[in-house]
Amino acid sequence: YAETKDQKGGPFLSSYARTLTNGGLRFHTDRTDVVGLLCVRQAQKGGVSTEPYASQNVSLSTGDSAENVQKNRIRAFQAMGRDPESIADVRQVHSAEVVVAEAPKGRRENLGHADALVTNRPEVTLFMRFADCVPVLLFDPHRHVAGLAHAGWRGTLL
């Protein structure tokens, strides 16, 4: 990649935000030009779920049918240009546990109980759900490690 430098000579990650519509799905992206890291915040429209789950529900813990959730996830991944099989996710439990995703989850339901995922594998898509919690995206440009954390209000207090 073409790395740029900040005023102190360190790596600088320029980013931009935009709203995209693809295949009927609307989502918001933040992409770092330097490393190709894509962060997507998905809007609720364009999926197959019916009320009360809105239309683009991607959570299995809501009571929505697993079939609808799977279809919504596939639509979301395809809209982002990612292979749905690249997903790495966890059962989020409001904990301090972190899972290292060395590969996509495959046929497993998830990679365990945790509230943070990290990977240095570009073929892995870190995937989490956030309702009223805070998403935290981390990236180490020297080691090319990305992290995604689900932080409740207790987890964000210092």
GROMACS elastic network, one bead per residue, 0.5 to 0.9 nm:
[ bonds ]
;  ai    aj funct       b0    kb
    1    33     6  0.88840   500
    1    34     6  0.61769   500
    1    35     6  0.64134   500
    1    36     6  0.83468   500
    2    33     6  0.87118   500
    2    34     6  0.60615   500
    2    35     6  0.82180   500
    3    11     6  0.65246   500
    3    12     6  0.72655   500
    3    13     6  0.81021   500
    3    34     6  0.56800   500
    3    35     6  0.79671   500
    4     9     6  0.87227   500
    4    10     6  0.81864   500
    4    11     6  0.58877   500
    4    12     6  0.55518   500
    4    13     6  0.75301   500
    4    14     6  0.84813   500
    4    34     6  0.73636   500
    5     8     6  0.75251   500
    5     9     6  0.50975   500
    5    10     6  0.51967   500
    5    12     6  0.50855   500
    5    13     6  0.85175   500
    6     9     6  0.52605   500
    6    10     6  0.54164   500
    6    11     6  0.60477   500
    6    12     6  0.51174   500
    6    13     6  0.86726   500
    7    10     6  0.74935   500
    7    12     6  0.88987   500
    8    11     6  0.89186   500
    9    12     6  0.85977   500
   11    34     6  0.89811   500
   11   141     6  0.72824   500
   11   142     6  0.84479   500
   12    34     6  0.78080   500
   12   141     6  0.88995   500
   13    32     6  0.58496   500
   13    33     6  0.69364   500
   13    34     6  0.57636   500
   13    35     6  0.75349   500
   13   141     6  0.84095   500
   14    31     6  0.83694   500
   14    32     6  0.56248   500
   14    33     6  0.59470   500
   14    34     6  0.66969   500
   15    30     6  0.64437   500
   15    31     6  0.54459   500
   15    33     6  0.60373   500
   15    34     6  0.82993   500
   16    29     6  0.79963   500
   16    30     6  0.55846   500
   16    31     6  0.59162   500
   16    32     6  0.70123   500
   16    33     6  0.81147   500
   17    28     6  0.70509   500
   17    29     6  0.54520   500
   17    31     6  0.68189   500
   18    27     6  0.85281   500
   18    28     6  0.57148   500
   18    29     6  0.54760   500
   18    30     6  0.68414   500
   18    31     6  0.88240   500
   19    26     6  0.70917   500
   19    27     6  0.57675   500
   19    29     6  0.63207   500
   20    25     6  0.80307   500
   20    26     6  0.56866   500
   20    27     6  0.54892   500
   20    28     6  0.61802   500
   20    29     6  0.75573   500
   21    24     6  0.62087   500
   21    25     6  0.53538   500
   21    27     6  0.64828   500
   21    28     6  0.88306   500
   21    79     6  0.81330   500
   22    25     6  0.52835   500
   22    26     6  0.66170   500
   22    27     6  0.83370   500
   22    76     6  0.89106   500
   22    78     6  0.87542   500
   22    79     6  0.53167   500
   22    80     6  0.79896   500
   23    26     6  0.84743   500
   23    46     6  0.79665   500
   23    75     6  0.77367   500
   23    76     6  0.88998   500
   23    78     6  0.84948   500
   23    79     6  0.62885   500
   24    45     6  0.78122   500
   24    46     6  0.50539   500
   24    47     6  0.79773   500
   24    79     6  0.87195   500
   25    42     6  0.82746   500
   25    43     6  0.75659   500
   25    44     6  0.82062   500
   25    45     6  0.61340   500
   25    47     6  0.70535   500
   25    56     6  0.82361   500
   25    75     6  0.78242   500
   25    76     6  0.71381   500
   25    79     6  0.70873   500
   26    42     6  0.67134   500
   26    43     6  0.55364   500
   26    44     6  0.76359   500
   26    45     6  0.64434   500
   26    46     6  0.69456   500
   26    79     6  0.89144   500
   27    40     6  0.66533   500
   27    41     6  0.58245   500
   27    43     6  0.51121   500
   27    44     6  0.84523   500
   27    45     6  0.88888   500
   27    76     6  0.87298   500
   27    79     6  0.89056   500
   27    80     6  0.88159   500
   28    39     6  0.82702   500
   28    40     6  0.56224   500
   28    41     6  0.50391   500
   28    42     6  0.61075   500
   28    43     6  0.73646   500
   29    38     6  0.68005   500
   29    39     6  0.55524   500
   29    41     6  0.62577   500
   29    42     6  0.84007   500
   30    37     6  0.83033   500
   30    38     6  0.60671   500
   30    39     6  0.50821   500
   30    40     6  0.64972   500
   30    41     6  0.84071   500
   31    34     6  0.88676   500
   31    35     6  0.86021   500
   31    36     6  0.66174   500
   31    37     6  0.56375   500
   31    39     6  0.60793   500
   31    40     6  0.84395   500
   32    35     6  0.58533   500
   32    36     6  0.55706   500
   32    37     6  0.53583   500
   32    38     6  0.67347   500
   32    39     6  0.86122   500
   33    36     6  0.55214   500
   33    37     6  0.75428   500
   34    37     6  0.80660   500
   35    38     6  0.89165   500
   35   141     6  0.74675   500
   35   144     6  0.82404   500
   37   139     6  0.85679   500
   37   146     6  0.82543   500
   38    80     6  0.89720   500
   39   137     6  0.78826   500
   40    80     6  0.81649   500
   42    45     6  0.86713   500
   42    56     6  0.84726   500
   42    76     6  0.80500   500
   43    46     6  0.83821   500
   43    56     6  0.75395   500
   44    47     6  0.75177   500
   44    54     6  0.64002   500
   44    55     6  0.59721   500
   44    57     6  0.69942   500
   45    54     6  0.74447   500
   45    55     6  0.54654   500
   45    56     6  0.55871   500
   45    57     6  0.89981   500
   46    55     6  0.61029   500
   46    56     6  0.59290   500
   46    72     6  0.85287   500
   46    75     6  0.88245   500
   47    50     6  0.86228   500
   47    54     6  0.82226   500
   47    57     6  0.71478   500
   47    68     6  0.83234   500
   47    69     6  0.89045   500
   47    71     6  0.78837   500
   47    72     6  0.54113   500
   47    73     6  0.88526   500
   47    75     6  0.74899   500
   47    76     6  0.84658   500
   48    54     6  0.87141   500
   48    55     6  0.54271   500
   48    56     6  0.63417   500
   48    57     6  0.81506   500
   48    68     6  0.60831   500
   48    69     6  0.82068   500
   48    71     6  0.72063   500
   48    72     6  0.63881   500
   49    52     6  0.84186   500
   49    53     6  0.62416   500
   49    54     6  0.61855   500
   49    56     6  0.60325   500
   49    57     6  0.62656   500
   49    64     6  0.72506   500
   49    65     6  0.81437   500
   49    68     6  0.56602   500
   49    69     6  0.73459   500
   49    71     6  0.89361   500
   49    72     6  0.76708   500
   50    53     6  0.59723   500
   50    54     6  0.58508   500
   50    55     6  0.55965   500
   50    56     6  0.86959   500
   50    57     6  0.89346   500
   50    64     6  0.84041   500
   50    68     6  0.88520   500
   51    54     6  0.51838   500
   51    55     6  0.71808   500
   52    55     6  0.86444   500
   52    64     6  0.85601   500
   53    56     6  0.77731   500
   53    57     6  0.60195   500
   53    62     6  0.74537   500
   53    63     6  0.82602   500
   53    64     6  0.65603   500
   54    57     6  0.63221   500
   55    72     6  0.84354   500
   56    68     6  0.87685   500
   56    69     6  0.79588   500
   56    72     6  0.57873   500
   56    73     6  0.83253   500
   56    76     6  0.85105   500
   57    60     6  0.84166   500
   57    62     6  0.84939   500
   57    64     6  0.77495   500
   57    68     6  0.79039   500
   57    69     6  0.60670   500
   57    72     6  0.65587   500
   57    73     6  0.82156   500
   58    68     6  0.83060   500
   58    70     6  0.73374   500
   58    71     6  0.87028   500
   58    72     6  0.59931   500
   58    73     6  0.57391   500
   58    76     6  0.87888   500
   58   129     6  0.75699   500
   59    62     6  0.61143   500
   59    63     6  0.85810   500
   59    64     6  0.78344   500
   59    66     6  0.87258   500
   59    69     6  0.64065   500
   59    73     6  0.89276   500
   59   128     6  0.88914   500
   59   129     6  0.68398   500
   60    63     6  0.67620   500
   60    64     6  0.66690   500
   60    65     6  0.75573   500
   60    66     6  0.62601   500
   60    69     6  0.64775   500
   60    70     6  0.87549   500
   61    64     6  0.76911   500
   62    65     6  0.87545   500
   63    66     6  0.84642   500
   64    67     6  0.84610   500
   64    68     6  0.69830   500
   64    69     6  0.69477   500
   65    68     6  0.53386   500
   65    69     6  0.63737   500
   65    70     6  0.86771   500
   66    69     6  0.50591   500
   66    70     6  0.60428   500
   66    71     6  0.85682   500
   67    70     6  0.51949   500
   67    71     6  0.62267   500
   67    72     6  0.86348   500
   68    71     6  0.51037   500
   68    72     6  0.60931   500
   68    73     6  0.85803   500
   69    72     6  0.50659   500
   69    73     6  0.61245   500
   69    74     6  0.86087   500
   70    73     6  0.51089   500
   70    74     6  0.61712   500
   70    75     6  0.85969   500
   71    74     6  0.51562   500
   71    75     6  0.61689   500
   71    76     6  0.86130   500
   72    75     6  0.50991   500
   72    76     6  0.61153   500
   72    77     6  0.86338   500
   73    76     6  0.50492   500
   73    77     6  0.61133   500
   73    78     6  0.84951   500
   73    84     6  0.72336   500
   74    77     6  0.52112   500
   74    78     6  0.60633   500
   74    79     6  0.84993   500
   74    83     6  0.82277   500
   74    84     6  0.55080   500
   74    85     6  0.88584   500
   75    78     6  0.51974   500
   75    79     6  0.60811   500
   75    80     6  0.86962   500
   75    84     6  0.85329   500
   76    79     6  0.51169   500
   76    80     6  0.63445   500
   76    81     6  0.87304   500
   76    82     6  0.85991   500
   76    84     6  0.84200   500
   77    80     6  0.51323   500
   77    81     6  0.62132   500
   77    83     6  0.61887   500
   77    84     6  0.53970   500
   77    86     6  0.89878   500
   77    87     6  0.88106   500
   78    82     6  0.56824   500
   78    83     6  0.66227   500
   78    84     6  0.70530   500
   79    82     6  0.76229   500
   80    83     6  0.88092   500
   82    85     6  0.84876   500
   82    86     6  0.72337   500
   82    87     6  0.89449   500
   82   123     6  0.89290   500
   82   125     6  0.77364   500
   83    86     6  0.54108   500
   83    87     6  0.78698   500
   83   123     6  0.87237   500
   83   125     6  0.85349   500
   84    87     6  0.60298   500
   84   125     6  0.86037   500
   85    88     6  0.87007   500
   85   104     6  0.68908   500
   85   105     6  0.80260   500
   85   106     6  0.67610   500
   85   124     6  0.87680   500
   85   125     6  0.88299   500
   86   103     6  0.79158   500
   86   104     6  0.50606   500
   86   105     6  0.76613   500
   86   106     6  0.79990   500
   86   123     6  0.61802   500
   86   124     6  0.50039   500
   86   125     6  0.53780   500
   86   126     6  0.84084   500
   87   103     6  0.87017   500
   87   104     6  0.52537   500
   87   105     6  0.63052   500
   87   106     6  0.78926   500
   87   123     6  0.89598   500
   87   124     6  0.61835   500
   87   126     6  0.62435   500
   87   127     6  0.63666   500
   88   101     6  0.65194   500
   88   103     6  0.73783   500
   88   105     6  0.51091   500
   88   106     6  0.82900   500
   88   110     6  0.71641   500
   88   111     6  0.69447   500
   88   117     6  0.80846   500
   88   124     6  0.64223   500
   88   125     6  0.58310   500
   88   126     6  0.51197   500
   88   127     6  0.59202   500
   88   128     6  0.86576   500
   89    92     6  0.86887   500
   89   101     6  0.85008   500
   89   104     6  0.83021   500
   89   105     6  0.71047   500
   89   109     6  0.85684   500
   89   110     6  0.54483   500
   89   111     6  0.60341   500
   89   112     6  0.81598   500
   89   117     6  0.75302   500
   89   125     6  0.84702   500
   89   126     6  0.62811   500
   89   127     6  0.51485   500
   89   128     6  0.61784   500
   90    93     6  0.89313   500
   90    99     6  0.79374   500
   90   109     6  0.83627   500
   90   111     6  0.50513   500
   90   112     6  0.52593   500
   90   113     6  0.56908   500
   90   114     6  0.59688   500
   90   115     6  0.72187   500
   90   116     6  0.80575   500
   90   117     6  0.77947   500
   90   127     6  0.81129   500
   90   128     6  0.74073   500
   91   109     6  0.87132   500
   91   110     6  0.63864   500
   91   111     6  0.75481   500
   91   112     6  0.59768   500
   91   114     6  0.61857   500
   91   115     6  0.76514   500
   91   128     6  0.88916   500
   92    95     6  0.77615   500
   92   112     6  0.86280   500
   92   113     6  0.59846   500
   92   114     6  0.53930   500
   92   115     6  0.51369   500
   92   116     6  0.83345   500
   92   128     6  0.79788   500
   92   129     6  0.82620   500
   92   150     6  0.75899   500
   93    97     6  0.89776   500
   93   113     6  0.64018   500
   93   114     6  0.61386   500
   93   115     6  0.64429   500
   94    97     6  0.86460   500
   94   114     6  0.74138   500
   94   115     6  0.60845   500
   94   150     6  0.75738   500
   94   151     6  0.72178   500
   94   152     6  0.67203   500
   94   154     6  0.89349   500
   94   155     6  0.80114   500
   95    98     6  0.86267   500
   95   113     6  0.83103   500
   95   114     6  0.60740   500
   95   115     6  0.58137   500
   95   116     6  0.87185   500
   95   151     6  0.87162   500
   95   155     6  0.83231   500
   96   114     6  0.69529   500
   96   115     6  0.64646   500
   96   116     6  0.77128   500
   96   155     6  0.81362   500
   97   113     6  0.73601   500
   97   115     6  0.58970   500
   97   116     6  0.65590   500
   97   117     6  0.88739   500
   98   113     6  0.85535   500
   98   114     6  0.55405   500
   98   115     6  0.62294   500
   98   117     6  0.56427   500
   98   118     6  0.74533   500
   98   149     6  0.83653   500
   99   111     6  0.72812   500
   99   112     6  0.74861   500
   99   113     6  0.82952   500
   99   114     6  0.65476   500
   99   115     6  0.81370   500
   99   116     6  0.62871   500
   99   118     6  0.64778   500
   99   119     6  0.87843   500
  100   103     6  0.88738   500
  100   111     6  0.89101   500
  100   116     6  0.85974   500
  100   117     6  0.58253   500
  100   119     6  0.58547   500
  100   120     6  0.89233   500
  101   104     6  0.68371   500
  101   105     6  0.80144   500
  101   111     6  0.77404   500
  101   117     6  0.65178   500
  101   118     6  0.59424   500
  101   119     6  0.51500   500
  101   120     6  0.81815   500
  101   121     6  0.80562   500
  101   124     6  0.74249   500
  101   126     6  0.80802   500
  102   118     6  0.85408   500
  102   119     6  0.62004   500
  102   120     6  0.75338   500
  102   121     6  0.66949   500
  102   124     6  0.77553   500
  103   106     6  0.80833   500
  103   119     6  0.83666   500
  103   121     6  0.73479   500
  103   123     6  0.76993   500
  103   124     6  0.60719   500
  104   111     6  0.87094   500
  104   123     6  0.78146   500
  104   124     6  0.54727   500
  104   125     6  0.73693   500
  104   126     6  0.86622   500
  105   108     6  0.56430   500
  105   109     6  0.74799   500
  105   110     6  0.61025   500
  105   111     6  0.60608   500
  105   124     6  0.89387   500
  106   109     6  0.82936   500
  106   110     6  0.86086   500
  107   110     6  0.84358   500
  108   111     6  0.70866   500
  109   112     6  0.84966   500
  110   113     6  0.81223   500
  111   114     6  0.85063   500
  114   117     6  0.77718   500
  114   150     6  0.88904   500
  115   128     6  0.85091   500
  115   148     6  0.83737   500
  115   149     6  0.56766   500
  115   150     6  0.51662   500
  115   151     6  0.73342   500
  116   128     6  0.86123   500
  116   136     6  0.88819   500
  116   147     6  0.70478   500
  116   148     6  0.55413   500
  116   150     6  0.61583   500
  116   151     6  0.86428   500
  117   126     6  0.67058   500
  117   127     6  0.83992   500
  117   128     6  0.87491   500
  117   146     6  0.83173   500
  117   147     6  0.55257   500
  117   148     6  0.53351   500
  117   149     6  0.64031   500
  118   126     6  0.76114   500
  118   138     6  0.86578   500
  118   145     6  0.67963   500
  118   146     6  0.55673   500
  118   148     6  0.64548   500
  118   149     6  0.86304   500
  119   122     6  0.80044   500
  119   124     6  0.72691   500
  119   125     6  0.87947   500
  119   126     6  0.78883   500
  119   144     6  0.84878   500
  119   145     6  0.55200   500
  119   146     6  0.55279   500
  119   147     6  0.65195   500
  120   123     6  0.89926   500
  120   124     6  0.82807   500
  120   143     6  0.76211   500
  120   144     6  0.57020   500
  120   146     6  0.62551   500
  120   147     6  0.88499   500
  121   124     6  0.55889   500
  121   125     6  0.86460   500
  121   144     6  0.83948   500
  121   145     6  0.77696   500
  121   146     6  0.86205   500
  122   125     6  0.75284   500
  122   144     6  0.89867   500
  126   146     6  0.84826   500
  126   147     6  0.77357   500
  126   148     6  0.67966   500
  127   148     6  0.79162   500
  128   135     6  0.84202   500
  128   148     6  0.76819   500
  128   149     6  0.79244   500
  128   150     6  0.72491   500
  129   133     6  0.89012   500
  129   135     6  0.84552   500
  129   150     6  0.77383   500
  130   133     6  0.54461   500
  130   134     6  0.67781   500
  130   135     6  0.66947   500
  130   150     6  0.69192   500
  130   151     6  0.87258   500
  131   134     6  0.81790   500
  132   152     6  0.77123   500
  132   153     6  0.88928   500
  133   150     6  0.66663   500
  133   151     6  0.56626   500
  133   153     6  0.68219   500
  134   149     6  0.81811   500
  134   150     6  0.60413   500
  134   151     6  0.50052   500
  134   152     6  0.61918   500
  134   153     6  0.77184   500
  134   156     6  0.79053   500
  135   148     6  0.70981   500
  135   149     6  0.58854   500
  135   150     6  0.51688   500
  135   151     6  0.62926   500
  135   152     6  0.89180   500
  136   147     6  0.79821   500
  136   148     6  0.56565   500
  136   150     6  0.64752   500
  136   151     6  0.71183   500
  137   146     6  0.74960   500
  137   147     6  0.57859   500
  137   149     6  0.65503   500
  138   145     6  0.81433   500
  138   146     6  0.56572   500
  138   148     6  0.62171   500
  138   149     6  0.81986   500
  139   142     6  0.89708   500
  139   143     6  0.87355   500
  139   144     6  0.70008   500
  139   145     6  0.56815   500
  139   147     6  0.61516   500
  139   148     6  0.88416   500
  140   143     6  0.56465   500
  140   144     6  0.54466   500
  140   145     6  0.52131   500
  140   146     6  0.65317   500
  140   147     6  0.86703   500
  141   145     6  0.71073   500
  141   146     6  0.86572   500
  142   145     6  0.80829   500
  150   155     6  0.84938   500
  151   154     6  0.75645   500
  151   155     6  0.50575   500
  151   156     6  0.60187   500
  152   155     6  0.51382   500
  152   156     6  0.64463   500
  153   156     6  0.52811   500
  153   157     6  0.65756   500
  154   157     6  0.55408   500
  154   158     6  0.87819   500
  155   158     6  0.80985   500
